[in-house]
């Protein structure tokens, strides 16, 4: 018996779809619809009063729900619209014009992060990307070697989006701190399916969002900042919510808030925060350790099934080195993915990697088997056509 399957009725799409794409967009909980309706009713009935009755604090109160998932303390996580904004805020805390101007990024970091980092070159940053030898993983030793006394920030994806390779954040953070650098970790592909404790890891910043394993939908990213760093950091990417007295409407340079509000900027995306809360609450209710145990079991089975079918697996076989996704390299993967979607088996494809398959806590063992069976059939059909 799998007690986590009791949650299936909470996710309407599971009634008619084999949903193996939670690494890209988690299934919507029923209660999210009720939360969005609650937002509309609050706006309609309370109007401007809604700000002082909870809306103003939502970037922090909703952030606290995320904080419990990633091991942060109360008031250490703020909500933003997406990770790009979070990265921009974090990197704007640094002066890139001096000798310590090196930004080390892993060669499999999400492209959006790298776009922001290379934009810092106009401010003097030196971006060093640690290459992947095979396009699937970046050995931790190579990252450690790239960190030196001129490094100011190290950026790493905890779990890579392309191969589900899990990086050694602890070792990287220890090396960075020894060299006087800070670390920003992208938790998007790990939080909610891999246990994460930002305090134990010692990372200085962490970013992520609601779209994937947290089942919170689009428009709600999060930024963790280590509490003891708060007073030292002065983000240049800022706005009126970060002011110590925002309703004083002072002109001139900002006086930063003394709490996590200093890492906010303009008016928050309130509707997205309403819809995101349900997924966070469910993940907290279940507990990531239980989700992880099931994920290891089902991803291990996926690898076994792929092996039996003679399909190449581009994901680490050691559970300690992988996240919640199995990447299966099938000839004509893009076309096979399209055929699977037509058959109501939702997966996605990434060039240079393969078809990404992601069971979550609501996935049945039968669906795991069904996905590989349909993949083999679809691959045969596409091969005949091409």
PAKEPA-350062 format. One record per residue: residue in one letter; x, y, z of N, C-alpha, C in turn. Coordinates in steps of 0.05 Angstrom, whole numbers, plus 5000, padded with zeros to 4 digits. Layout:
N
aXYZXYZXYZ ...
This chain:
386
x501749765000500050005000501850255000 x501050444984502550694982500750924993 x501251015018499551225030499551485015 x501651534999501751794985499751804962 x498751574954496751574933494051674942 x493751704968491251834979490952114969 x493252234960493152514951492252534922 x491952314908491352334879488752484874 x486752444891484152574886484352884889 x486552984900486953274903487853404876 x488553234856489753334831488053244808 x486253424798484253344777485453224752 x487753314743488853224717489552924718 x490052814742490852534744488652344736 x486152444735483852274729483952184699 x485352334682485252264654487952284640 x490052334655492752374643494852234660 x496752104646499152004660501152244662 x501252354686502652614689505452564699 x507352564681510152514688511952754681 x510952984687512253234679512353434702 x512353344726512353524749514953674752 x517053584739519653734738519353984722 x517254014706516754244689514354414699 x512154274704509854404716508354204733 x508454244759507054064777504054074773 x502653854778499753844775498454044794 x496254154786494854354803493154214824 x493454294849491654194870488854324868 x486854164875484154284875483954534891 x485154524914484954754933486155014922 x487854984901488955234889486755394876 x484755264864482555404852480955554874 x480655434897479155564919480755804928 x483455784928485056004937484956244918 x484956184892484756394872481956534875 x479956374880477256494885477256664910 x478756574930478956734955480257004949 x482357004932483557264924481457444912 x479957334893478057504878475857604898 x474957444916472957524935474057744954 x476557704962477857904980478158174966 x479058164941479258414926476558544923 x474558384916471858484911470658604936 x470958474959469558554983471158745001 x473858715001475458875019476859105006 x477259084979478459304965481259374976 x481759634979484359734988485059635016 x483059565031483659465059485059205059 x485059055036486358795035489358815040 x490459045032493359075037494159055066 x492659195082493259195111492058955126 x490558795112489358555123490758295114 x493158325103494758095096496258105071 x495358255051496758255026499658355028 x499958575043502658695045504758495056 x503958335074505858145087506157885071 x504557835051504557575037507257495026 x508857675016511557585006513157445028 x512557515053514057395076512457155087 x509857185091508356965103508256725084 x508056765058508056545039510956435037 x512856615039515656535039516356355062 x514956395085515456215108514655925102 x512555895085511755615077513955485061 x515255635043517455535028519855475047 x520255665066522455635084522455365099 x520055275106519855015121520654785103 x520354815077521054605058524054585054 x525354825054528254835047529954875072 x528854865096530454885120531155165129 x529755365119530355645127528755715151 x529555935164528156025188525856215180 x524156285199522056475194523156745185 x521956855164522857115155525457115139 x526356885130528856875114528356825084 x525856795077525156755049523156965040 x523657085018521757285006520857174979 x518357244972517257154947517557374926 x518257284902518557454879516957334856 x517057454833515557344810516857104798 x519557094797520956874785523856874794 x525356664786528156634794529856854782 x529256934758530857144745530957404762 x528657474773528557704791530157654816 x529857414827531357344851534357354846 x535257244824538157254817539157544814 x537457704801538257984796538558134822 x536758084841536958214867539458124882 x539957864882542257754897544857864885 x545157844859547657934847548058234848 x545858384851546158674854547158764881 x547558574899548658644925551658674925 x552958604902555858604900556958824883 x559458904890560959094873562758924856 x562458944830563958774811566358924799 x567059154809569059314796571859274808 x572159124830574659084842576158834834 x578258764849579858534842578258274847 x576558264868574958034873572358064856 x572557994831570358034813569657784797 x570457554806570057314792567457184801 x565757104781563256954786563556684773 x563556474790563856204780561056084777 x560455984753557955854748558355574737 x556755384745557155114734556155094706 x557454934689556954924661554154814654 x552654714673549954614668547854784683 x548655024690546755204703544555274684 x542255344695539955414677540655664661 x540155674635540955894618540156164628 x537756194640536856454649538756564670 x539856394687541756484707544256594693 x545256444674547656534660547256794645 x544856834634544357084620544757324639 x543757294663544057504683546957544690 x548457324694551257354702552857494680 x552457414655554057544634553257834631 x550857904638550058184638551658354658 x552758214679554458354699557158424688 x557958314666560558364655560958664649 x558658794642558859084637559459244662 x559159114686559859234711562659144721 x563958974705566658894712566858604721 x564658454722564758174731566258004710 x567757804720568957604704567457344708 x566057254688564457014690566056774681 x566356584699567856334692565856104694 x565355974671563555744671565255494671 x564655324691566155064693564854874674 x566254784654565054614633564354334643 x562354224630561553944635563053774615 x564353554623565753394604563953234585 x561453194594559653024578556953144573 x556553394582553953524578551853434597 x552553264617550653144635551353204664 x553853234671554653284698557153464699 x557553594721560053754726561353644751 x563553494749564853384772565453604793 x564853544818565153754839568053854841 x569953674835572753764837573453994818 x572153984795572654204775571454464785 x569254454799568054704810569854804832 x570754624850572554714872575054834862 x576254724840578754834829578355114818 x575955184809575455444797575155664817 x574755594842574255794864576955874875 x577456134875579956244886579456504901 x581656634909581356884925580257114910 x579957094884578757304868575857254863 x574857024873571956954869570257094889 x568157224879566257354896563657194900 x562857054879560356904881560556644865 x559456434876559356174862556356104859 x555656044834552855964828552755684819 x550955524831550755244823547855154825 x547154984806544554854808544754604825 x543054584845543254354863542754094847 x540654104830540053884812539854004784 x541353894765541354014738538753944723 x537854134707535354094692535753904669 x538153874659538653714635538853414640 x540153344663540653064668539752964695 x538853144713538053074740540353004758 x542753094749545253054765545153234790 x545653114813545553254838548353344847 x548753604850551453704856551853714887 x554453704894555253704923555353994933 x553054094941552954374950554654424975 x554754234993556254265018559154315012 x560354144996563254174990563854434976 x562054514958562454764943562255004962 x560354994980559955214999562355245017 x563355015027565655025045568055145031 x568555065006570855164991570455464986 x568055544978567555824972568056004997 x566955915020567356075044570256085053 x571755875049574555875056576056075039 x575056125014576456314996575256594999 x573256635017572056895021569856965001 x568856754988566656794969563956704980 x561856784967559156694975558056504953 x555856374961554556174943551656234940 x550756214915547856234909547055964896 x545155824908544355564898541555584885 x541355464862538755444849537455174857 x535255194872533954954883531554864866 x531154984843528654944828528154654823 x530254504816529854224808530154034832 x530454144856530853964879528654004900 x528154254908526354304930523554184925 x522654014943520053884940520253594933 x522653514924523053224917525753124928 x527553294934530153224947530353384973 x530953264996531253415021533353625018 x532653865027534554095026534454235052 x536754305064536854475088538954685083 x538054925076539855135069541655225092 x540655205116542255275139544455065144 x543854815141545954605145547954625122 x547054675098548954705075550654955078 x549655155091551155405094551055595071 x549355545051549255725027548355995036 x549256195021548656475028546056565015 x545556474991543056534977541956274966 x539356254963538156034948535656144933 x535256044909532956124893531455884884 x529055924876527355704865524655814859 x522855644852520155734845518055514849 x515655584843513355424849512455244827 x513455284803512355164779512654854780 x514754754791515454474788514454304811 x516354184826515653994847513854104869 x513754364872512154484894509254514886 x508554464861505754464852504354724858 x505854944855504655204862503955374838 x504655284814503955434790505955664784 x505555804762507356024754506956284769 x509056444768508856714778509756754807 x510956544819511756564847514456434851 x516556594850519256504856519956574884 x522256464894522956534922525956584924 x526756744943529456814948530056784978 x531956604984532956575012535556735014 x535856875036538257015043539056945072 x541456855076542356785102541957015122 x540656955144539757165163541957345173 x544357225178546557385190547857565169 x547157535143548357705122546657955117 x544157945127542158145119543158435121 x544258505144545058785148547358875131 x548858685120551258745104550558785075 x548258695066547558705038545758935030 x546459065009544859295000544259254970 x542059114964541459054935540859314919 x542159334896541659554878539059514864 x538259264858535659204846533659214869 x532259434871530559474895527959614887 x526459704907523959834902522759924928 x520360044927519260174950518659984973 x517959734967517359544989519859485006 x522159534996524659485010525359715029 x523959935028524560165045523760115074 x525260235092524760215120521960335128 x521260545114518660675118517360725090 x516360525078515460555050513260755046 x511560785067509260975064509961255072 x512561305077513561575080514061705053 x514261525032514561615005516861815002 x519161755014521461925012522861894985 x523862114975525462104951528362054959 x530162054939532962024945533761734949 x536161684960537061414965535261264984 x535061004981533360834998534660795025 x532960785045533660695072532560415074 x534260215074533359935072531859845098 x529859685094528559555116530559375131 x530159335156532059185172531458885172 x529258805160528558525158528658435129 x527458205123527558095096526158265076 x524558455084523258645065525358785048 x527858805058529858955042530558815016 x529758565013530258414988527758394970 x525758564977523458594959523958834940 x522058894923522359124905519659254901 x518459204878515859334874513559164884 x511159244876508659114885508758814878 x508158644897508258354893505958244876 x506358004866504357864850502457714868 x500557854879498757744899497157504889 x495957514866494457274857496157024856 x498657044847500356814845501056704873 x501256884892501856794920499456644931 x497056724925494756574933494756294921 x495256274895495156014882497455834890 x499755944897502155784904501955654931 x500455784950500455684977499555394980 x497655314963496555034966498654824962 x500254854941502354664936504454644959 x505254884969507154884992505954745016 x503454795021502154675045502054365042 x501454275018501353985013504053855017 x506153975005508853865008509653865037 x508954075052509654075080508053855096 x505553815088503953615102505053335097 x505853275073506953015067509752985079 x511353185075514153175083515953085061 x518153235056519953165034521252895037 x521952805062523252535064521452315053 x518852335057517052125047516852145016 x516852395006516852434977519352324965 x521652374978524252284967524351984967 x523451854987523551554989522051434965 x519751544960518151434937519551504911 x520651744909521951824884524251644878 x525851574898528151394893527151124883 x525051024895523950764887522950774858 x521450974851520250984824522351064803 x524151234809526251304789528051064784 x528650914805530250674802528750474784 x526150444787524550274770524550374741 x524450634737524450744710527050664696 x529250684711531850614699531950324692 x530950154710530849864704529149814679 x526849944676525149894653526449994627 x527850224629529250324606531450134597 x532850024617534949834610533749584597 x531549484607530249254596529349304567 x528649554561527749624535530049694516 x532449694526534749764510535050054504 x533950224522534050514519536250634536 x537650834525539850954540538751144562 x540051134585539251304607541451514612 x540651764611542551994615542252114642 x541851954662541552044690543251874708 x544451984729546051814747544451584759 x545651354760544351114770544451104801 x546351234812546651254841544551454852 x542651364869540551544879541651794893 x544051764905545251994919546252204899 x546352134874547352324854545252434835 x542752354840540652444822538252574836 x536852734821534352854832531952674826 x529752804819527252644816526552584788 x528352634768527752594740529552374729 x528452224710530152034695529952124665 x532352164653532452244625533052004608 x531351944590531551714573532051804544 x534251724533535051814506533951624485 x531951714471530551554451531051684424 x531651534403531951654376529451804369 x529852034356527552204348525952294373 x527452364394526152424420524052634419 x524452844403522453054401519852954389 x520052794368517652684356516252474374 x517852324388516752124406515252264429 x516352484439515052634460512352744450 x512352834426509752944415507652714413 x508552474406506652254404505752164432 x507552174452506752104479504652304490 x505052554484503152764493500452704480 x500452634454497952564441496552334455 x498052154467496951924481496351984510 x496452234518495952324545498052224565 x500452194555502752134573504552384571 x504452554592505852804591508652784601 x510552834583513452854588514453084572 x517053134573518253334555520953244546 x522053404527524553324513526453564515 x529053494520531153704520533353614501 x534053774481536153704462538853644477 x540153434467542753364479542453194504 x539953134512539552974536537552754531 x535052824525533152614519530352694530 x528752494534526052534544526152524575 x525052734587525152754616522552644628 x522852454646520552314658520752354688 x518552454700518652534728516152434744 x516352204757514252134776514352314800 x512052354813511952514837510352354858 x509852474881508552324903505852204895 x504552324875501852234867501952034844 x504251934836504551754814504251464823 x502851304807502551024814504850864801 x505350634812507450454799506550364771 x503950334768502850254742503450474721 x503250724729503850944710506750944702 x508550874720511350854713511750644691 x510550414694510850204674509450284648 x507150404650505650494627507250694610 x508650874624510151084610512250964592 x513750774602515950644587514750474564 x512550334570511250174549510350354526 x509150584532508150764511510550894497 x512650944511515051064499516250874478 x516450614484517450414466515650404441 x513050394445511150384423511350634406 x511450864419511651114404514151134388 x516451044400518951044386518850874360 x517550634363517250464340515550594318 x513450724326511650854307513051074293 x514551244307515951474295518051374276 x519451154284521551054267520450954240 x518050834241516850744215516150984198 x515151194210514351424195516751574182 x518951584198521251734188523051564171 
